[in-house]
Amino acid sequence: MTLLFNDTKKLEKALGEEAAGVLIGILEKQGEEARRELATKADLERGLKELELRLEYRLTLRLGAIAVSAIAIVAAIMKFIS
């Protein structure tokens, strides 16, 4: 979190220069941590979406293979019966 010049001056006036400096440091550190947390959350969401797409793709391939196998079995049975 970056404080505006006016905010910094108001804090210095209300708390004193030293206390304001400490408070500003704390607020900036919290802002940085919040940004990192948001980035981490976005990375996790992106990773989950990629995992979902890969699983969906693999499931589609396997279902397709099962369908092809079933058709081949039915065709073999039909040929055997005829």
N, C-alpha and C positions, 0 to 999 in steps of 0.2 A: 504494500500500500504506500503510495507516494503522497505525502501531504503537500498541499498547496502552500505557497509562500505566506499567504494571509493566515492560514491555519497554524503554521509554525509560529508566526509572530504572536498570535493570540495565545497559544500554549505557553510560550516564553513569558508573556506578560502575566498570565494567570498563575503559573506554577514556578516561575523562575527559570533561568536559562539552563541550569544543570538538570533539574527535574524534567523539564520539557525535552531535553536531549535524550534522556533515558526513555521517556514515554514514546518519543518518536522512533527510537531504535526498536522498541518492543513492537510497536504497530507495524513497522516496516518488515520485521522478521515474521510476524503473523501473516502479513500479506504475501510474503514469499512462500511460506508454508502452504497457504491456501491455494496459490497458483500451482505448486507442485502436486498437491492433492488432486486438484482438478485435472491436471495433465495425466496423472496416474489413473484416475477414474476413466478418462477418455481412452487411454491405452487399453485398459481392461475391457471396456465396452467394444472397442475395435477388435480385440483378440477374440472375444466371445462371438462376435458376428462372423469373423473368419472361420472359427471352429464350427459354427452352425452351418455355414455354407459348405465346408468340406464334408461334414457328416451327411448333409442332405445329398450331396453329389455321390458319396459312397453308397448310401442307401438306394438311390435311384439306380446306380449300376447293378447292385445286387438284386434288386427287384426285377430289373430287366433280364438279368441272367436267369433268374427263377422262371420268369415268363417264357423265355426261349426254351429252357429245359422242359417245361410243362408242355409246350407246343410240340417239341420233338418226341416226347413220350406218347402224347396222344396220336401223333402221326404214325409212330411205330406200331402202336396198338391197332390203329385203323388198317395199316398195311397187313398186319398179322391176321386180323379178322377177315379181310377180303380174300 
